[in-house]
Amino acid sequence: MMNKFDLQNDDYNYLDDLMRGRARGELLEAAVEKDVFSRIGSGKKEEEMADLLGLDEEITKDFLQALAKLGLVGISGGYVFNTPVAARYLDRASHLWSVRSLTEDAAPQKFLAEKIAPYFADISFDAPILVTAFDDDGAAFTATMKEYYSEITVANGESPSLQNCSLVVVGKTYNQDGQGVADNGYLAVLGEFADIDSEGAAMNRLHRSFRREECPLPPSREVREFLKKQGFVSTVMLPLTDTAAVIFAARSEEILEKLTIDPLDRLEVELKQKCKIRSTKRMNPNDVVLARWVADHCRFGCSTYGEKCCPPNSPGWEQTKERLGEYQNALLIEGEPPTGDFQKMMLQAEKTAFKAGYYKAFVLWSGPCSLCTECKPPAPPKKCTATRPSMESSGIDVFATVRKQGYQLRTLKDKTEFVKYFGLLVLE
């Protein structure tokens, strides 16, 4: 998931944008209170909306224009219509309608079920499921799961099948409620883990600290260690929302592997847990922007030209283009100074990917090699196996590539400004 924040941003508009967050929330709450999205339904004439909302025509026009700026409605040819996100979650006609997502810290049960259901695409539920992750009976969660898998039955505390469930969904009582999993069943630990790294989770933790409340779940590592002691094998923590994640567990690796988990999703989580990565962005290697002029900047603008993995010792523009064509996936990785630490992090990312089964994994980092304070090449025939070429030394237009993926990157006015580092991890 790409990080929202740009550490090079020194624009007052950024602060102004943060302050407007409260006004956006109030606008959305007013729209929900007026049931705007349900009234729009599949589309309405603009002139009808004033009567439907019971508002003055001018106020209605401004109301709809403001919602359009938020991306919640569209206005075209005298008609107003819900955008996909509004139609999916804010229109009462949708089975996923739930205004709870606007008033509670945790995402609503329906949304979480919708996120979890695809993991079981290749699995049949031959025994009931049990849900204890929520304060109520989890009826909304199981109802949504049934929309995906009609054969689901639900266990409860009095059911004799409580100890033989296809799926047990638990929350903060994971250390008590996981015993009902059948030998071929699954345990899902669902909720806000203490190590979720997001703005929403950080804010929730702060509010709980003020109220002297504990986090709903401990760090994911602690949960996985507990599950291991109970005889389970488990996945890494898989993000579901900005504040919620899930860990799946089963009695054997063979059973766990039947879950439909995107290997790249798993790898991204591992990279963020093991490496000091600010953010990652999955991309197609064909979207890397290559340019012949980049080599001129290396040749005439860099004092390390001709050393280590700098040109002409690095792949040229044509070679890079050819080699990128041999890969199907890539991760654009954002890190932080100092240069040597960033480059070590990129090497660790490559090693992590290799161990995860991506045997063709290779990184291109940023800048001349800074792993050692003084370069001392090993005596022949040995050679340094740690250094890697940088993106720019390989003919990659880093600015164009990074901006194409939605990041902000600009040249610096002086040495006091924040430096951004980006690297590329290419994968099969």
N, C-alpha and C positions, 0 to 999 in steps of 0.2 A: 504494500500500500504506500502510495506516494505521500510524503510529508507535506502538510499544508503550508508550513512556515518557511519563509525565505530569510535567511540570516543576513543577506546583503541588503535587505529592505530598510531604508532609512526615510521612507516617505510618510508624511503626516497622514495621508489618505488611508494608510494601513490602520492607524489608531482610530481614525474616524469610522472606518469600516467595522472595527470591533465594537465601537460604541453603538453602532446601528443594529447590532445583534439583538439587543433588547427590543427595539422597535419592530424588528422582523418577527420576533416571537409573539409580541402583542397582536400584530396583524394576523398571523396565522391562527392564534387563539380566537380572535374575533371572527375570522372566516369559518372556523369550525363551529363556533357558537351559533352563527347564522345559517349553518348547514349549507354553505355556498356550493360546495362541490357536489353534494347530493342533488341540489336543485338544478345544477347545470346538467348533471347526468351525461347523456350521450351528446349533448350540445343544445344550446338555446340561442335565440336571437338576443342581441344586447338589449333591445328595447323591452324585452320581457323580464329581464332580471330585476329591474327596479321594483316592479309589483311583487315578484316572488320573494324579494328580500325585505320588502316593506320600507324602502329607503328612497330618498330624493334621487332623481335621475342624475344630477351632477355628482352627488356623493357616490352613487353606484358606479358611475364611470370611473371616478378616481380609485374606488375600491378595487375594481377589476384590473385597472392599469397597474396598481401596486402589486396585486397578486401575479400579474403577468411578468413584472420585473423580477419576482421571486422564482419564476419558472413553474408556477403551479397551475396557471391557466394560459390558454392561447386565445388571441383575438384576431379574427380574420374575416373579411367580407361581411361584417355586421353580425357575425356569430362568435360566441364564446364557447370554449370547450376545455375540458380537463386535460392537462398533460398526463403522461403515463404514470408518474409517481402519485399524482392526486387521484387519478382514476383507480389506482391499485389500492391505496391505503386510506383515502379521505372521503371516498364516495360510499355511502351506506350500502349501495347495491353490490359492492365488491365483497367477496367472502373474507378478504383480508382487512376489512375496515376495522380500525381500532384507534380511537382517540387516546388510548392509554399511553401510546408512544410519545404524546406531547406533554404528559404530566408526570411520568415516572422516570426514574433513573435507568431502569432496565428496559430493554426492548420488549414489546408485547409477546405473549406466548405464540400467537399465530405467526408472527414474523420469524421467531426463532425456529418454530417447527418447519416453516417453509425453507429455511436455510439448512436444517439438519436432514430433512427427508431425502434429498438427492444422494446422500452418502450411502443409502440403503437400496439403491437402484437395482442391484443384482442379488438382493437377499429376500427370501420369503419369510414372513412372520408366522411360524407354526405354533407359537405359544403367545400368551398375552404380553402386553407391555405395561410397565408400571412407571408412573411419573410422580416423583416426590420433590422435584426441583423448585416448585412454587409454593407460596403460602397457602393457596387454595388447592383444589383437587386436580389442577392441571387439565381441566376439561377442554379449554380452548386449544391447548397444545395437542392433545390426542385427537380432537375433532379435525384439526388441520392435517395431522398425519394420516388420518383415515381417508382424506381426499386424495392422497397419493397412493395409499395402500389399503384397499377396501377390506382386506382380510384381517386387519388388526382388531384384536379384542383387548379390553382393558382390565387389568387386575386391580384389586384394592386390598386394603389391609386385612380383610376377612376372607379373602379368596384362598382356597387350598392350593392354587397354582402360583401363589406368591413366590415360592422358592424355585420356580421353573419358568422364568420369563425370557422371551426373545430379546427384550430390550428393557433396561432399567435406566431411567433418566433421573439423576440425582443432582443436588446442589450442594449447599454447605454441609449437609449431613452425609457427604460421600463416604465418611469413615464408619457409617452405621447402616446405610440403606443399600449397599452394593452386594449383599449376600444372596439376593433373589435371582441372580443371573444364571440361566441354564448353561450347561457345559458348552453348548454351541451358540450361546447368546452374547449380547453386548451390554456393556455398561457405558453410559455417557455422563460425564461430569460436566455440568453446564452452569455457567454463571460468570461473574466478574472476578477473575484471578488477580492476585495482588501484583503480578508482574506484567499486566497488560499495559503496553506503552502507547498511550493515546491521550489526546487532549481531554476527551470525555472522562476517561478513567482517572486521570490525574485530578480533575475537578471533583469527581465523586469521592476520591480518597481524601481530598482536602476537606470537603463538607463533613465526611465521617469523622475526621480528626477533630474538627470543631465540636462535633456532637459527642465525642469520646466513644464512637462506635467502631467495631471491628470490621475489617474487610470481609465481604461475603465468603471469599475463598482465599486460601493462602497462595503463595507462589506455585506455579504449575509444576516446578521441579519437586516440591514437597509432596504434592498430590501424586505425582507419578511414582515417587519413591514409596509412598504408602501402598499404592496399588501393586507395586512389584512385590512387596512383602506379603500381600494377600494372594499371590499366585497369578496376578494378571500381567499381561504385556499391554503396552499402551502406545498411542500415537503422541506426537508432540501437541502442544496447545494450538488448536486451529481457530483463527479469528472468525467470528460470525457477524459482529457489529463493532462499532467503535468502543463499546464497553463490555461486550460479552464474547466468550469463547467456549470451546468444548474440547474435552479430551475423551477419546474413545478407548475402551479397553476390552479385552477378551481373554479367554483362558489360554489361547495359543496364538502364535504368530500367523499360522495358516488361516485361522478364523478371522483375524484382524485384517489380513490382506484381501478379504472378500469385499471390504468396504470400498466404495467408489471415491477414492481420494486422488485428486490431481497431484502427481509427483512434484510438480513445480510449486504448488501451494505448500507442500510439506517442506521442500527445500528452502523456500523463502522464510518460513518460520524458523527453521534451523539456523539459517544465516544470521537472522536478527538476534537470535538467542546466543550464538557463539561468537559473533563478530561485532565490532563497534560500528554498526551501520546506521546512518540516519534514516535512510529510506531506500527502497528498491522499486524499480519499475520494469515490468515485463515488456519486452519489445521484440519485434521481428528483426533479425540481423540485416534484412534488406533495407530497413529504415535507418541504418547507420549512414550518415552523410560523409562521403569521401570527396576530397578535393586535391588537385595537384599543387595548389599554391601553399598548402600547409608545410610541405617540405622546405620551402624557401624561408619560412619563419624559423625553422629549426637550423637551417644551414647558416643563415646570416644574422639570426637574432638570439642564438643561445651559445653560451660559452662552453657547454659540454658536448658540442657537436663532435661526433667521431669517437666518443667514449662509450663504454659499456653497451647498453642496448639502444643508444641513440643512433640516428642515421649517420653513416650508411649501414650500420650494423643491425638495423631494425627492418622489418618488411616495408617495402615501398607501397605506394598507392595501389598499383595493379595487383601486387601480391596479397594485400589486405582484402581487396575486393574479391579475389578468387577464393581466399580462405574463408571469408565470412559466408560464402555461398555453400560451404560444406556443413554449415550449422543451421538448425531449425529454430533455436530459441536463444534469447539473450536476456540478461538482466543488467539494466543500467543501475549502478550502485552509487549512492551519495554518501560520502564520508566527511571527515574533518581533519584539519591539520593536527600535528605536524606531518610533513610529507612522509618521513620514514615510517611512522605509525600507520598512516593510511596504506602505504604499500605492503606492510606486513599484514594488515587486515585483508587486503585483496588476495594475498597468497593464502591466507587462512580460508577465505571464501572458496578459492579454487580447490583446496584440499578437501573442504567439507563437501563440495559438489562431487568430487571424485569418489569419496567414500560413500556417497549416497547413490552411486551407480552411474554417474555421468562421466564416463571414462575419457571423453574428449574435452572435458572442461579446460578452459584456458582463459586467463585474465589479461587484459590490457589496462594498465593503471595510468596515473597522472604524473607527469614530470620525469626528470632524469632520476636514475636509481639513487636512493638515499638510504639504503639499508645499512651501509657502513659509513662511519665518519671519514674513512680513507679507504679507497678501493685498493685491495691487495689481491689481485687474481691468483688463484692456486697455481702451484707449479705444474707444468705440463707433465702428463697429458690430461690432468684434472682441469675442470673448469667450474665456474660458478653456476649453480643450477637454480638459484633463488631469484635472480633478476628477471624482469619481464619488460617488454617494450611498452611505452606509453601510448595512449590513444593518438595523441598528436604526432608522435614520431612515426606512426604507422599510416599517416595520411588522412586521419579522421578529423573532420571539422567538428570539434567538440561543442562549440557554441551552437551550431545549427542542429547537431544531433540531440543535445540536451533540451533545447527549446522545442524541438519537434515532439518531445515526450511530455511537454507541459510544465517543465521546470523553468524557473527564471535564472538567467545567468548574464552577467554584464561585466565589462572591463572595469578595472579598479583605478581610481584616481590617484591613490597614494598607498603606501605600505601599511597605513593604520587601518585600512578597510578589511573586512572579513573575507577570507579566501575560501572558495568552495572547491572541493575535489570530487571528481566523478571518475569512475572506472567501468569497464565493461567485462562481464563474465559471459562468455559464449558457451552454449550447451547444445548437445544433440537431443 
